[in-house]
Amino acid sequence: MNKFNFFAVLIMCFIKLNADNRIILYLKTAPTNIINQALAEAKKEALPEKNKQTLPSKTVKKQINGARTWLVPKLSGFVAIYAGFIDISDRDGLISFPLRHVTPKLNIAITEQINLLKVKENTIAHREFLPRDKAQTKLYNFERKEDVDPQDPTKKTQYWSVQEIPLPADNKINPLTLVIFAKPSNIYVPVGDFMSVESSHLVLPEIYVIGNKNQSDILFQTLDITRYFEPITKEQEKIDDKKDRSLIKNI
């Protein structure tokens, strides 16, 4: 099955019975080259400058290989929020939401914690990123674009353009930003252009999980905000002996 057919099947699998458009994102286990890159960066940042020069190579390898226990984490348990909804990645790394905006683009934030600015009791004015010295945060823009063949205007190529962008100066989170609660060092977001298919759904490029450091603590912290967001449920429906269909809906 080629990539285009794969995504076409994937999209069909997650359409609700009432044809509600969706945001579909899969967290994936990082391939070897991504893990090796993360290990190299961890080695460079974690070891003091003098140890980089004097530490025996076998000792270095032992320390870095020990990091593999958290560089090959589970895909489940990552909480995400978007447009008033909350979801948690399943064992396959699936995160999904009802689509609540019309433009073919989306901001995704990776952060450990956010602030909910309250007007009164349970009424939220807006959400804010924590100051840089209190929480690590990275923000990415995903925009689906289209190239048209100048020789044949009927031939069009859909692709995602992904770029890291600076945080807003006032720290306010756009209401339609999808926030994944994790340390940015635990999530690897490839930047660049990635093939897509024409669809009313937003089927995003894959994002890689490369660590789970402090993820349990971050998961517990999100319990403070769950009551402000409507949960998403996932149901499996058997079509026949060979096919299952996943229905994703809000309660």
HELIX and SHEET records of a PDB file:
HELIX    1   1 LYS A    3  CYS A   13  1                                  11    
HELIX    2   2 THR A   32  ALA A   46  1                                  15    
HELIX    3   3 GLU A   49  THR A   54  1                                   6    
HELIX    4   4 SER A   57  GLY A   66  1                                  10    
HELIX    5   5 ARG A   68  LEU A   71  1                                   4    
HELIX    6   6 PRO A  184  ASN A  186  5                                   3    
HELIX    7   7 GLN A  215  GLN A  221  1                                   7    
HELIX    8   8 THR A  222  ASP A  224  5                                   3    
HELIX    9   9 THR A  226  TYR A  228  5                                   3    
SHEET    1   A 3 LEU A  94  PRO A  98  0                                        
SHEET    2   A 3 ARG A  22  THR A  29 -1                                        
SHEET    3   A 3 LEU A 202  VAL A 203  1                                        
SHEET    1   B 4 LEU A  94  PRO A  98  0                                        
SHEET    2   B 4 ARG A  22  THR A  29 -1                                        
SHEET    3   B 4 ILE A 207  VAL A 209  1                                        
SHEET    4   B 4 ILE A 187  TYR A 188 -1                                        
SHEET    1   C 9 GLY A 192  MET A 195  0                                        
SHEET    2   C 9 ASP A 152  ILE A 165 -1                                        
SHEET    3   C 9 THR A 137  ASP A 149 -1                                        
SHEET    4   C 9 LYS A 105  THR A 111 -1                                        
SHEET    5   C 9 LEU A 178  PHE A 181  1                                        
SHEET    6   C 9 VAL A  79  TYR A  82 -1                                        
SHEET    7   C 9 PHE A  85  ILE A  88 -1                                        
SHEET    8   C 9 GLU A 230  LYS A 238  1                                        
SHEET    9   C 9 ASP A 244  ASN A 250 -1                                        
SHEET    1   D 3 ILE A 114  LYS A 120  0                                        
SHEET    2   D 3 THR A 123  PHE A 129 -1                                        
SHEET    3   D 3 LYS A 172  ILE A 173 -1                                        
END                                                                             
